[in-house]
Amino acid sequence: TGIMDAKAVVEKAREYGVSVTTLLTSVMIKSVLELQKEKLGSRKRRYKPVAVQVPVNLRPYFGSNTMRNFALFVTPFIDPRQGEWQLEEIMHTVHHYLGVHLTDKQLVAKFSSNVKQEKSVILKVMPLFIKNIALRFSFMYFGESTFTTTISNLGVIKLPGIMQQYVERMEFVLGPQRVNTCNWSANSYGGKMYFTCVRNTQEPELEQRVFRKLREMGLHILIESNADSKPRRKNKN
């Protein structure tokens, strides 16, 4: 978890003319692009697009107050095969991608597609065990494989005044995934932003690069980690 001054992050995003989510997403994409280039070198044919899945709260778009999980995803991406990408270029692309896809019409189209599949007669009469197999297969090949990582930004969390004196900090963490190696989440509380990465690999290559880039942008970060509390495998060789 990287802990930053929330106001400083907002001001930094404004310097680039983007939202906080766009800023964090772009830094993540740039970091993955650099790691990919570092590992694959000149084998550009093996380069793959870097896509970040961004959850979208549908409540304000559909006027809903439901407490259920009511969200869709948009997935801005950058293709490294098009050439070198500077951070500002990535921010510009992500900013406009989100601007195009975060509209009522685009979200309704995605929402309607999901509802159409749910009302399919074939799916309704299909036995549950077959549905479960089909869903696992679909998620494996058409779910996580379509994006590189996820970032979910809850924004500013506010509590009733009577509760604030009892809550020192608040953060939320996404669970790790089977295919993609890490997930990111962000939220602000009490003037602090908590930017958290959960991974299912041992080496913290991506988060180190992400936090380093944020520091290079002038943001002061206090980093906390539970990595040292976990036993490491010893190399018998």
Sequence and secondary structure as in RCSB ss.txt:
>XXXX:A:sequence
TGIMDAKAVVEKAREYGVSVTTLLTSVMIKSVLELQKEKLGSRKRRYKPVAVQVPVNLRPYFGSNTMRNFALFVT
PFIDPRQGEWQLEEIMHTVHHYLGVHLTDKQLVAKFSSNVKQEKSVILKVMPLFIKNIALRFSFMYFGESTFTTT
ISNLGVIKLPGIMQQYVERMEFVLGPQRVNTCNWSANSYGGKMYFTCVRNTQEPELEQRVFRKLREMGLHILIES
NADSKPRRKNKN
>XXXX:A:secstr
 EEEEHHHHHHHHHHHTS HHHHHHHHHHHHHHHHHHHHHTT GGG   EEEEEEEE HHHHT    S  EEEE 
 EE GGG    HHHHHHHHHHHHHHHSSHHHHHHHHHHHHHHHT HHHHHS HHHHHHHHHHHHHHHTGGG SEE
EEEEEE    HHHHTT           SSSSEEEEEEEETTEEEEEEEESSS  HHHHHHHHHHHHTT   EE  
 GGGS       
